[in-house]
Amino acid sequence: MTSINATAVYEAAPNAAIILGVTASSDIRSRVLPIQAQTDVTATLTTLAASQAPETIIPIVSPALPGQQIYAVFVGQDPTPTVLRECVGAALRQVDKAKNVVVEVQHTNAEEFSAIAEGALLGAYQFNDYRSEKTNVVNAITVISDVPRTEELLETTRILVAAQNKVRDLVNTPAGDLRTTDLVDAVAAMVEGTSISTRVWDEEALAQEGCGGILGVGAGSTAPSRLMRVEWAPAGATRHVALVGKGITFDSGGMSLKTHAGLIDMKTDMTGAATVAAVVWAAARLNLPVRVTAWLCIAENMLSGSATRVGDVLTISNGTTVEVNNTDAEGRLVLADGLTQAIKESPDEVIDVATLTGAQIVALGARCAGLMGTSELVSSLAQTAEDEGESMWAMPLPSYLRKSLKSDIADMKNSGSRFGGMLVAGLFLKDFVGETPWTHIDIAGPSFNTSEAWGYTPKGATGFGVRTLISHLAR
C-alpha cells in the first residue's frame, strides 16, 4: 500500500505532485508553494473563473515551479471531515505519473487530519492485478500538518484504509479466480500472524449442522459450499458483536437465471463476507476491547443438473423450512444459516452485511445502503455512518409485508412481494435472529461503483461500510 507520513516543515521535492486545498480563488495560503507560485495559482483560478464547488480540481502551471504538477482542489468554507476526505481523494485520483504526492489542506484538529489522510490513501488505490501495463501507483504521500500526535493518528488510518482496500481487492478479483475455497484461503491468509482464530465447516460438517440454506444455494456448483467463522476475542472483553456476511462468490441466479446484464458484476456478491472479515482483521490490529465473531456464508449459485429447483424446500439450521420460489433470492438463504449459528453464541448484537437486493438500489440509489432491524441499533449505526461519511438510511419492516412470505407447503417462502422487495428480504432475515438486537445492512448499491469514479471512490469495488463497522465496534 502507498506509504503516508506527516510533517510540519516541508522540504522541497522537485518531482512531487502538490495538492493544495483552497476555499476560494482569492484565498491561497501555502507553506509548500513559493510566493510566486501562489500568485500563479490565484491568477489561474481567477482567469478561469473556476467553479468553487467542493471537489472542483484545477491543474496549475506555474513558471516558478516548471514541470511540477500542482492541483488546486476547492474544499469550500468550513469543510467537514467528510468533505475533506472526498476532496483530497478526488485530487489524488488526478495525479499523473508522480510517485510522490504532497497534500496541503488547511485543518485544525485530529479528526480533520485523519479525514485528509484517509482520503489521500483511499484515492491513491489502484487495482492492477490483471493489467499488462500497470496504471500509475503513488508510492508515498506527505501531509502537511501542525496537529499533534500525527504518527499515532496515521497508524490508525493505515489500518482502516488497509482493511477497506483488502475488501476492494477481493471484490475486484474475477470470480473464476476467487471461488469458494479460494475466498476461505484468502481470509485465512489475511488473518495469519494475528491473534484471530478461524474455523471452517466443509460440506459434511454443514450437513451435520443442518445448514440447508448454504448447501442448497451451492448445490448446482462444482465449488463446495463453506461456512467460515473468524473471531477476535481479546482478554477482558465485555461486549460481543457478531457479524454475518453474504459470500456468494458468483451469482448466476440459479434456475431463476439472471439476464446477461444482471450477470456482469456478480463476482461482487461476496462483498458482505469480505467486509466482515476485514473488519475483524482491523479490530485485532487496532486492539479493540470487544469480542467480534464474523460468520462468512460462502457458496456459488450456479445452474446445473444438481441445482436447487424452484419449488424445492430447504431446511435452515434452526429447523425452519423454506420453499424456494426464487433461486435468485439466495443471499437470504445462506444468511439465515449464518444468523442462526451466530445467535447460538448469545452475542450482544448481530449485524449482517449483504449485497442482497436490487430493490435497495431502486429505493436508495447507488451510494446509500439500507438499514433495517432493531430501532436503537439501526439509529446508532446510521449516526456512525454519517460521522464516517458513508451514507446509510434507516428503512421500516412493515409487518403486513411478512404475509407475502407465507408458503402453502413450508414454514415460509424465500421471496415475496416485489413491491418493497428490500423490506421483504429484511423481514425474511428477521425470523432468524429471535430477540437478539440486530441490524441488516443491504449494500447492493454502494459496494460496487459501476459509474465514473468520484471523491475517493474508484470505479469498481468501494470497500463501503468498513469504516462504519469499525467505528461502531470502537464505541
Order of alpha helices (4+ residues) and beta strands (2+ residues): beta-beta-alpha-beta-beta-alpha-beta-alpha-beta-alpha-alpha-beta-alpha-alpha-beta-beta-alpha-alpha-beta-beta-beta-alpha-beta-alpha-beta-alpha-beta-beta-alpha-beta-beta-beta-alpha
